[in-house]
């Protein structure tokens, strides 16, 4: 017991220390957690496959998949069907098949073992990529959406990969029996989720909310998430699939945003623990003995995965966006680690081969935050293709956000204040130079003419809290207000009037929230002038 407490205390202290240090250099916290895991493993001589810790850490990915599910109702998933089911299928099939052939010859192993290795390495890191894309706001760009669609298919693909692993390692059951069992389990879990989501979930959550106690609400949501994960696992699927289905089920309820807000701390804490266990997989002795093989395999895997995604998307979205998507998905992921560990324990892959591959996966995961952080510089160095579509908004579904139209001086000041208030927002700007300026600052600024109805629809204007118009051109201001008024749903428009005539025009358009520029400036100037102890 004392040793466990010492490990927990050391891990907490080291994670805090490393992340404070790395934050000074603007390096993502993921790296700090991985370094912590590496340090803890050596300090306490922990085994690299600590099962109890790994099982707890797996729930970090479970909660991540749940929050992804919350963002993707069935309607939104169907709207992404080409990204998920076409591009995703192509990526997994091509990468998995070619790596399997290479692994068979490179490692001299059996075909069934090579197939497991190939499709395990075809998967990318949902945990790292989505966290960084969400944090940077690029999840709503075209390349962010394409990456997200392919990642979702990869998470679904874990099911047949695990099925293959069971078939290859199971000597007692026939292929037909295993396929029938899987089909039966899939129908059962989807049927149960549909019945619960359609007829029971809203009533249950209404009763919980009626109790008006936050801890009961959080406990009930945890019960639903963990219960769905346990049900999926019992029926032979991954915990993460159950959590994803539970998230999609709850995304249709009115409590979606409260659920997401309450579960984010659990998700981030457990994801941190997951990355600590990733760091524990690093074996310096193994790296020293096989560093040439590891580096060769790492370079080959990263380059090949990038090229495959680039090739799949090139004609659809252009070279620049295709390259960005490929670079975002070039690593192997958390499910790769889980599948390789299972393959090793099932004696499908030798311990040495498994360790080499696990270290390769971990190194590719460590590289990813640096690639995503410097994406623009890397892509600019490779291609100079002018492509404004790189900056286009292509949202996967957001709600209760503020849309700021214009990123001039006023728009930048509004964004600064929204960030300080921790309000969810996005910016639409028609000047590509201002878009680049905003994105270089890490802000969700997207290229597009806000007066076009399709652009506003992509920004989910009907689900927004308000639209703030921060442009100085009177003609564009009136046109934008007319377009906003043409939507069926009532949209809160907040506009600035430079003078009386402009205010009159806005009132004629029935804009209720008008800020008079001259009046507000006069109020502020008088307030400061009459203050007894003015402060800057």
Secondary structure as UniProt FT lines:
FT   HELIX           2..24
FT   TURN            25..26
FT   HELIX           29..43
FT   TURN            44..45
FT   TURN            48..49
FT   HELIX           51..71
FT   HELIX           74..79
FT   HELIX           82..87
FT   HELIX           88..106
FT   TURN            107..108
FT   HELIX           111..121
FT   HELIX           126..136
FT   HELIX           138..140
FT   HELIX           142..169
FT   HELIX           175..195
FT   HELIX           196..200
FT   HELIX           201..210
FT   TURN            211..212
FT   HELIX           214..234
FT   TURN            235..236
FT   HELIX           239..250
FT   TURN            251..252
FT   TURN            254..255
FT   HELIX           256..279
FT   TURN            280..281
FT   HELIX           284..317
FT   HELIX           319..328
FT   HELIX           334..345
FT   TURN            346..347
FT   HELIX           351..373
FT   HELIX           375..382
FT   HELIX           388..391
FT   STRAND          392..393
FT   STRAND          402..405
FT   HELIX           409..420
FT   TURN            421..422
FT   STRAND          425..429
FT   HELIX           432..440
FT   TURN            441..442
FT   STRAND          445..447
FT   TURN            450..451
FT   HELIX           453..458
FT   TURN            459..460
FT   HELIX           461..463
FT   STRAND          466..469
FT   HELIX           474..485
FT   STRAND          493..497
FT   HELIX           500..508
FT   TURN            509..510
FT   STRAND          513..516
FT   HELIX           517..530
//
